[in-house]
Amino acid sequence: MATGKGRESDPGSEAGDEREAVESSAAGSDVVAGGGYPAACDTPARKLLYDMVSIPSPSGEEERAAERLVDFFEANGREAWIDEVGNVRAPASDAVLLTSHVDTVPGDIPVEVRPAPPDGELPEPSDVRVGEPGEPVLWGRGAVDATGPLVAMAVAAVKTGVSFVGVVREEVDSGGARHLIGDRDAPEAVINGEPSGWQGITLGYRGLLEGTYVNTSESGHSSRPEPNAIQHAIDWWHGVEEAFTPEDPETAVFDQVTTKPISVDGGLSDDGLAVETTMEVQLRVPPSRPVDEVHELAEAELSTGSVQWGDPMPPVMESPRTELARAFRVAIRGGGGDVRLLRKTGTSDMNLFAAAWDRPMVTYGPGNSDLDHAPDERLPLSELDRAVTVLTDVCRKRL
Ligand SMILES: [Zn+2]
């Protein structure tokens, strides 16, 4: 878009123009990508997504992406700032808080818009079809997890005047969300941004308990029969696996405690006098089991050694019968969609929000979560548009 003289001399009118641009879906004015936008990026929402996906934002390096978001809010007449941990804060009506994460996992995927392949052709490694044949699809790290949801929320927040926060570090330790729940009052309702597909809403996530097992035994000849620290670690882990093997093999993964060693390290100590071992483990916890009980059962399998447990991420299962969930169903059907209620076997920041705030919550966002962290992460642009419409409908209903 050409820059008019009046606009340059009057920043106030620029904000007005941009606000109108969002409302009318006409061309926007902010170009940071350089060299302009692909032809399909022809609305403010699509342009913002293109910019945000073009700015690398792995966990811990979210600053430039956060600044772009602040610019977007300010250009639309909204107050916004970056808080002490790096979150983008844009408070307004707390009838709804829209929040998603600014960080992505690492990985460079060239940012481009390509048409979805014809029927029957899936040249992409994930073997997942997204988009109707020929429709424009934006490729890039974060397009799905969770920059697409983040941008849909920023645009819906500007259109409706509800509160927005873009949090940092979701992919590593949820540092941004942990700071947020200690730093603000509970909003009346929370919509957390993660890909559910524009027709889906996510109501449940399993919890997560992480621990580090440490043990040491005296070194001796390896022909001796007494178990050393490595064997103790293996024994403990076998005990944990058995303790959580479901009696009914048909149990859905979402309803199971699943156990996973993440790293193992062991051998002779530097001074040669001991055998040491360290094992990092994760236990995923369904909403049907208290985290404390899982923790105690895992501890009970210890005969020697010790486990240092991290802060647990509690499981969450929201009711599909809240007014918030109902508003989503109505909005998705209004857009011609078939509503899907989802629960996920991993975690998200909604686990923390639900533990801290006793308010209705839903996780929602454009994108197919099979492409989370994938080398062919990509989002059909029409999916972004539909999600913006659904979010805008839901927020308006609650105002
Ligand atoms: Zn995510």
Boltz pocket constraint, residues with backbone or C-beta under 6 A from the ligand:
constraints:
  - pocket:
      binder: B
      contacts: [[A, 101], [A, 145], [A, 146], [A, 170], [A, 193], [A, 194]]
      max_distance: 6.0
